[in-house]
Each structure stands twice: as C-alpha cells, then as structure tokens.
C-alpha cells in the first residue's frame, strides 16, 4: 500500500468507529472509540490500550489528525500503523 492508501485506511477506520490494532515493541495495542470502552462511554474521543494491561491512553479528540499524530514510544500512531 502507498502512504496515501494507508492514511485513507486509517481515516476510514476512524470514520466508521472501527478498532485498529498496532504492534508496538513486543506488545499489541488497540485504538477504539471511547463509546465502546467501559469507563469512557461518557467521554468524546478515542483510547488506545495495551491488551491485557491497564495501560490506557485517552485521546480527548475526534479529529483524525490529532489521533493519527498521537505519539506512543516516540512514534505517531500513523507510523505504528504502517
């Protein structure tokens, strides 16, 4: 896939509230809408979390640019998505 196709795929997932999976280091992280995650239903935005862990990063925005450019371990989520 080209860079544009990857960005389009990321944006589409955000538009339809699809959960995305990322491999960051040796762990899998997930990005999903707050509305689908217990304890965050009342908040607007997205969360990213490590599976089977209490590590949660709340992204208080629905703006795709902000979400894609949120950094974890020195890289943006978009860079991890490649």
C-alpha positions as CSV (number, residue, x, y, z in Angstrom):
1,X,0.0,0.0,0.0
2,X,1.1,3.6,-0.7
3,X,1.3,6.2,2.1
4,X,-1.9,7.8,0.9
5,X,-3.7,4.4,0.9
6,X,-2.6,3.8,4.5
7,X,-3.7,7.2,5.6
8,X,-7.1,6.7,3.8
9,X,-7.5,3.3,5.6
10,X,-6.7,4.8,9.0
11,X,-9.2,7.7,8.3
12,X,-11.9,5.3,7.2
13,X,-11.4,3.2,10.3
14,X,-11.9,6.3,12.4
15,X,-15.0,7.4,10.5
16,X,-16.7,4.0,11.0
17,X,-15.5,3.7,14.6
18,X,-13.5,0.5,13.8
19,X,-11.0,-0.7,16.3
20,X,-7.4,-0.7,15.0
21,X,-4.6,-3.0,16.1
22,X,-0.9,-1.9,16.3
23,X,2.2,-3.8,17.2
24,X,4.4,-1.5,19.4
25,X,7.5,-3.2,20.5
26,X,6.6,-6.7,21.6
27,X,3.0,-5.8,22.6
28,X,-0.2,-5.3,20.7
29,X,-2.1,-2.1,21.3
30,X,-5.6,-1.2,20.2
31,X,-7.3,2.0,19.2
32,X,-11.0,2.4,19.6
33,X,-13.7,4.9,20.2
34,X,-14.4,5.8,23.8
35,X,-18.1,4.9,23.3
36,X,-17.2,1.3,23.0
37,X,-14.9,1.1,26.1
38,X,-16.1,0.7,29.7
39,X,-15.4,3.7,31.8
40,X,-15.1,6.1,28.9
41,X,-18.7,5.9,27.4
42,X,-19.5,9.5,28.6
43,X,-16.3,11.0,27.0
44,X,-15.7,12.1,23.5
45,X,-12.6,10.8,21.7
46,X,-10.6,7.7,21.4
47,X,-8.5,5.5,23.6
48,X,-5.5,3.3,22.9
49,X,-4.7,0.5,25.2
50,X,-2.4,-2.5,25.5
51,X,-4.3,-5.8,25.5
52,X,-4.4,-7.5,28.9
53,X,-3.0,-4.4,30.6
54,X,-4.2,-1.4,32.4
55,X,-2.1,0.9,30.2
56,X,-4.7,3.2,28.6
57,X,-4.1,6.5,26.8
58,X,-7.1,8.7,26.4
59,X,-7.1,10.9,23.3
60,X,-9.7,13.6,24.0
61,X,-10.4,14.4,20.3
62,X,-12.3,13.1,17.4
63,X,-10.0,14.9,14.9
64,X,-8.3,12.3,12.7
65,X,-5.1,14.5,12.5
66,X,-4.8,14.6,16.3
67,X,-5.5,10.9,16.7
68,X,-3.0,9.9,13.9
69,X,-0.3,12.1,15.4
70,X,-0.6,11.0,19.0
71,X,2.7,9.5,20.0
72,X,3.5,6.3,21.8
73,X,7.1,5.3,22.4
74,X,8.4,8.1,20.2
75,X,6.3,7.3,17.1
76,X,2.9,8.5,16.0
77,X,0.0,6.1,15.8
78,X,0.1,6.5,12.0
79,X,3.8,5.5,12.0
80,X,2.9,2.4,14.0
81,X,0.1,1.6,11.6
82,X,2.5,1.3,8.7
